């Protein structure tokens, strides 16, 4: 079976007729091919988007909203089919795709369908000067959306929905590692009545297809989620062209546990924040800091709880942790375990590749806990993006705050404490775009989402996303 590009409302082959193998991570087999799209395909997608723009940007908000709500409903109606596709493509457990990925993709369309009807702009009366200013928020035109493999349809739709709600037309590229649900979205958009050309989906490699989107002189804004190194490259390419950029990049998030927290709740959530989606979420709490007085107890209980996390085939009901997304990624993550050992880290649990009977060539790995001798070692500083967490004790608030902030990333932080004053002090000082207190990955789509430092630039979510995808224009009228 071949995946095709979705351009101008039609499924089409790449112009060069070149294809890339797509692997099923649960068994290591190639199960379909995807277009290796070139600059010419991107140009075609751009032209289609450009020709749809004048009409779509003038479509009433009510009508845009109605179509997007229909997309949202159709995603829900296709929940099983989409979840199966996501699980097969990515290796994540089927239950997770059903409970999180696909429902969230539907919510993304529903949320922005509603948000656009409430999006208002400012006006300023220039008192004493007989003038009034108002701000027009106009769509940018054709925008580019590039998404990664860890939460495929979830993150793809998180970008596309605000872009089209704001009246833009889109050239989008999902990750070449997980293209399937983006491919299926084409049909859903057609059925929902999204006009041809409003959304165009091109498949292919980052360095060629993705690069062609970023380099395109008339694609005026780029919304990207992926690795920090890729983000740097995109910023370098886009900056001289003065494109608007939203970059959601890596994380190395601290999970800070004080002795006064609700222990059971913390323990349960910490297993999840460490290993959900095989640890392949930019928000995972990959550096665990535990107050010294409960460190030994936590070590025992956490290791115990993690050892009960069943690694298995994504479709098996009892599976908690599925396959990693690809062979190179599995190798990268395993290599970090070796690095940890060389640096004096102690593997408290896991650390090895796993073979699952009947699926011997799948990319499975044990959930891994590494006790590190120092917060400065590489496994504590670099993003691993797999089922690996580090743990170490701390003695004071000042000490843990310093360690938490001493990384180049600043996406999210989690804090476990029942001390209100400490919560306030620490939330103010943690260098992160998001701080969760006594919870993890609790999302309200109205809130700003994004990171500081090397975790990116800009914010997604709520009106922040609608602001990103519009150009403000001040109009000053003297009367
Ligand atoms: O991501 P890439 P990769 C981190 C994680 C992971 C590392 C690399 O640490 O190990 O990044 O992962 C497209 N111009 N995260 O290599 O390459 C690419 O095709 C335009 C964190 O898989 O950044 C894909 O669609 N586009 C992360 C998307 O960028 C380019 C999620 C992301 O791929 C491009 C994933 C280019 N020059 C990985 N090069 C998170 N923050 O959630 C690549 N792409």
Boltz pocket constraint, residues with backbone or C-beta under 6 A from the ligand:
constraints:
  - pocket:
      binder: B
      contacts: [[A, 146], [A, 147], [A, 148], [A, 149], [A, 150], [A, 173], [A, 174], [A, 175], [A, 176], [A, 204], [A, 205], [A, 206], [A, 207], [A, 209], [A, 210], [A, 211], [A, 212], [A, 214], [A, 225], [A, 226], [A, 227], [A, 228], [A, 230], [A, 231], [A, 233], [A, 234], [A, 248], [A, 249], [A, 250], [A, 251], [A, 281], [A, 282], [A, 383], [A, 384], [A, 385]]
      max_distance: 6.0
